[in-house]
Amino acid sequence: VSQGVEKTYPGELTTISSLEDFQRADDSLQMVETASMAISLLAIVIGGIGIINTMIMSVFERTREIGVLKAVGWKSRRIIFMILGESVVLTILAGLVGIILGVIGIEAIITFSDTPLQLIFTPTLALRALGIAIFVGVIGGLYPAIRASRLPPTEALRYE
């Protein structure tokens, strides 16, 4: 059977003949999966820090504008939703760009790789990635949004 498979798919598939070979291959795949998850988690944390930094700077630069909004009657809750909305829009755009660049990058790796690889991209995977981006955007935007909502209008209007 293994010779038939190797003849039918030369260079594409490898047959495993012993339990030890299978265990080694499985261990290698587990290690790659663990490393991939660690890299993904690190990317999410870095993205979250980037969102927090961007939104804090946005709030800082718009302190006077936020003060005017509070002075004309905007409630703290409305300001929180405004800042969170901006954060979510920012992360949706970043998520879409990330998905596109990820697909292009993987296609490039497949094209230039000696090892036959197959890209499996599904709409479910894209939606999951976008969902994670939105979650990171909400979490990353919370602190700046709360900080902006607590800003006293008199101090904000005095700010220059």
Secondary structure, DSSP 8 states (H G I E B T S, - for coil): -HHHHHHHSTTT-----SHHHHHHHHHHHHHHHHHHHHHHHHHHHHHHHHHHHHHHHHHHHTHHHHHHHHHTT--HHHHHHHHHHHHHHHHHHHHHHHHHHHHHHHHHHHHH-SS-------HHHHHHHHHHHHHHHHHHHHHHHHHHHT--HHHHHH--
